[in-house]
Amino acid sequence: MAVTTKITLRDLSRIAVFAAIIAALTFPGAIPLGTGVPITLQTLGVMLAGVVLGGYRGALAVTLYEVLGLVGLPIFAEHSSGFAVLAGPSAGFLIGFIPGAFVTGLIARANRGKLSVFRTILGTIIGGIAVVYAIGIPVMAANLHVDLITATGYITPFLTGDFIKVALTVVIAFGLHRAYPKAFKN
């Protein structure tokens, strides 16, 4: 499969829309857990960006979202923004969102962009959960000054919600695909 990196005006608009969707998913509120990493719906947006836009464009959407937050728009969890978030416990998860969307898209759209339930579930679990956690947990451990075992224990409350987000991603993506298949064209 040839990977095209040509970005069209249509691609730019879709990237911007998904950056806005991820930002909007922070506004229903965050559930603080005392670790400095709240439960939010951001990862749902990250997973959807990867599935709908594909790996490359999904990662660009997440990157745009993060750049906007870093330059001062209050679109991160708990309406935070700026570079100070990179010193906090959730920094690694934010960083992990970019490769998470990329991997999600690569796996979900592996068969020439054709969706399958299996690949979508696999992509969202590997990219949207495993990749994000693989980057997020060590950074959280470092920023909280705890060992990796302790930091890994802190994420246990997130797992149920993350698997619900996987299911929601599949339902939303396939509903969108049925209603608007052009959204999935690269």
BADREN-537835 format. One line per 2 residues: number of its first residue (from 1); their letters; for each residue x, y, z of C-alpha. Coordinates in Angstrom, 2 decimals. Each point is the difference from the previous one (the first is absolute). Layout:
NUM> A> X,Y,Z ~ ...
END
This chain:
1> MA> 0.00,0.00,0.00 ~ 1.44,3.34,-1.04
3> VT> -0.15,2.67,2.65 ~ -0.81,3.44,-1.32
5> TK> 1.13,2.98,2.00 ~ -1.65,2.57,-2.25
7> IT> -2.27,2.16,2.12 ~ -2.95,1.58,-1.78
9> LR> -2.24,2.83,1.13 ~ -2.63,-2.64,0.80
11> DL> 2.55,-1.83,2.16 ~ 0.86,3.22,1.83
13> SR> -3.64,0.63,0.79 ~ -0.48,-3.54,1.27
15> IA> 3.16,0.28,2.12 ~ -1.29,3.26,1.47
17> VF> -3.43,-1.51,0.69 ~ 1.54,-2.94,1.88
19> AA> 2.27,2.31,1.99 ~ -3.18,1.88,1.00
21> II> -1.77,-3.26,0.85 ~ 2.84,-1.05,2.32
23> AA> -0.07,3.45,1.63 ~ -3.79,-0.18,0.39
25> LT> 0.28,-3.40,1.66 ~ 1.91,1.60,2.88
27> FP> -2.90,2.31,0.85 ~ -2.49,-2.50,1.46
29> GA> 2.33,0.04,2.96 ~ 2.73,-2.07,1.47
31> IP> -0.23,-2.46,2.82 ~ 2.99,0.60,2.29
33> LG> 1.53,-3.09,1.57 ~ 2.60,1.61,2.23
35> TG> 2.89,-0.98,-2.25 ~ -0.01,3.19,-2.05
37> VP> -1.27,-1.95,-3.01 ~ -3.79,0.36,-0.24
39> IT> -2.36,-2.20,-1.95 ~ -1.10,1.88,-3.13
41> LQ> -1.48,-0.75,-3.40 ~ 3.08,1.23,-1.89
43> TL> 1.13,-3.52,-0.89 ~ -3.36,-0.60,-1.70
45> GV> 0.85,2.87,-2.34 ~ 3.52,-1.32,-0.51
47> ML> -1.32,-3.45,-0.90 ~ -2.63,1.45,-2.35
49> AG> 2.57,2.22,-1.71 ~ 2.18,-3.02,-0.74
51> VV> -2.86,-2.17,-1.24 ~ -1.74,2.63,-2.12
53> LG> 2.96,1.96,-1.33 ~ 2.58,-2.78,-0.12
55> GY> 3.32,-0.07,1.80 ~ 1.80,2.94,-1.56
57> RG> -2.90,2.45,-0.09 ~ -1.30,-1.18,3.38
59> AL> 3.40,0.73,1.54 ~ -0.03,3.43,-1.64
61> AV> -3.43,0.73,1.53 ~ 1.28,-0.93,3.45
63> TL> 3.17,2.04,-0.56 ~ -2.09,3.05,-0.95
65> YE> -2.13,-0.47,3.12 ~ 3.11,-0.18,2.18
67> VL> 1.72,2.99,-1.62 ~ -3.13,2.09,0.57
69> GL> -0.04,-1.05,3.66 ~ 3.69,0.62,0.46
71> VG> -0.24,3.54,-1.40 ~ -2.70,0.88,2.50
73> LP> -3.48,-1.16,-1.00 ~ -1.55,-1.60,3.11
75> IF> -0.84,-3.27,-1.76 ~ 1.90,-2.55,2.05
77> AE> -1.56,-1.89,2.91 ~ -1.52,2.22,2.67
79> HS> 0.28,2.97,-2.44 ~ 3.76,0.18,0.39
81> SG> 2.41,1.21,-2.65 ~ 3.57,1.07,-0.58
83> FA> 3.34,-1.71,0.24 ~ -0.33,-0.51,3.76
85> VL> -2.19,-3.07,-0.68 ~ 3.14,-1.72,-1.30
87> AG> 1.37,0.02,3.54 ~ -3.12,-1.65,1.42
89> PS> -0.98,-3.64,0.41 ~ -2.21,-0.01,-3.11
91> AG> 2.78,1.25,-2.32 ~ 0.93,-3.46,-1.27
93> FL> -3.59,-0.80,-0.84 ~ -0.26,3.20,-2.06
95> IG> 3.25,-0.87,-1.75 ~ -1.23,-3.57,-0.53
97> FI> -3.19,1.21,-1.70 ~ 1.93,0.80,-3.20
99> PG> 1.58,-3.43,-0.61 ~ -3.18,-1.54,1.46
101> AF> -2.13,1.55,-2.76 ~ 2.61,-0.95,-2.59
103> VT> 0.12,-3.66,1.05 ~ -3.79,-0.15,0.37
105> GL> -0.40,1.24,-3.56 ~ 2.68,-2.25,-1.44
107> IA> -1.62,-3.10,1.43 ~ -3.65,0.97,-0.49
109> RA> 0.54,1.11,-3.60 ~ 2.56,-2.67,-0.96
111> NR> -2.02,-1.64,-2.78 ~ 0.21,2.88,-2.49
113> GK> -2.08,2.11,2.35 ~ -2.90,-2.44,0.18
115> LS> -1.43,-0.27,3.48 ~ -0.51,-3.23,1.84
117> VF> -1.31,-0.37,3.51 ~ 2.93,-2.22,1.01
119> RT> 2.70,2.40,-1.26 ~ -1.82,2.98,1.48
121> IL> -0.19,-1.65,3.42 ~ 3.60,-1.19,-0.24
123> GT> 1.22,3.42,-1.15 ~ -1.78,1.88,2.74
125> II> 1.24,-2.38,2.69 ~ 3.60,-0.01,-1.21
127> GG> 0.23,3.64,-1.09 ~ -2.55,1.71,2.19
129> IA> 0.80,-1.87,3.20 ~ 3.31,-1.93,-0.13
131> VV> 2.08,2.62,-1.83 ~ -1.43,2.88,2.04
133> YA> 0.63,-1.89,3.26 ~ 3.50,-1.11,-1.09
135> IG> 0.98,3.66,-0.23 ~ -2.30,1.40,2.69
137> IP> 0.82,-2.32,2.90 ~ 3.79,0.52,0.04
139> VM> -0.39,3.79,-0.28 ~ -2.65,-0.05,2.74
141> AA> 2.34,-2.06,2.20 ~ 2.86,2.45,-0.58
143> NL> -2.13,3.09,0.60 ~ -1.59,-1.47,3.15
145> HV> 3.35,-1.43,1.21 ~ -1.40,-3.53,0.36
147> DL> 1.13,-3.33,-1.44 ~ -1.56,-1.50,-3.14
149> IT> -1.94,-2.63,1.98 ~ -1.68,2.67,2.10
151> AT> -0.73,2.15,-3.06 ~ -1.45,-3.00,-1.82
153> GY> -2.32,-0.57,2.96 ~ -1.24,3.56,-0.35
155> IT> -1.41,-0.71,-3.48 ~ -2.24,-2.89,1.06
157> PF> -3.09,2.25,0.36 ~ 0.53,1.18,-3.60
159> LT> -0.22,-3.44,-1.61 ~ -3.76,-0.49,0.18
161> GD> -0.61,3.43,-1.48 ~ 2.58,-0.57,-2.71
163> FI> -1.66,-3.22,-1.11 ~ -3.34,1.82,-0.07
165> KV> 1.69,2.61,-2.23 ~ 1.19,-2.82,-2.29
167> AL> -3.60,-1.20,-0.35 ~ -1.26,3.56,-0.57
169> TV> 2.68,0.56,-2.63 ~ -1.12,-3.08,-1.91
171> VI> -3.68,0.97,0.19 ~ 0.62,3.65,-0.97
173> AF> 2.49,-0.82,-2.76 ~ -2.22,-2.58,-1.66
175> GL> -3.06,2.24,0.36 ~ 1.93,2.85,-1.60
177> HR> 1.26,-2.33,-2.72 ~ -3.55,-1.05,-0.84
179> AY> -1.31,3.58,0.04 ~ 2.98,1.71,-1.64
181> PK> 2.45,-2.42,-1.63 ~ 1.92,2.90,-1.60
183> AF> 1.32,0.85,3.47 ~ 2.16,-3.12,-0.23
185> KN> 1.53,0.74,-3.40 ~ 3.66,0.97,0.08
END
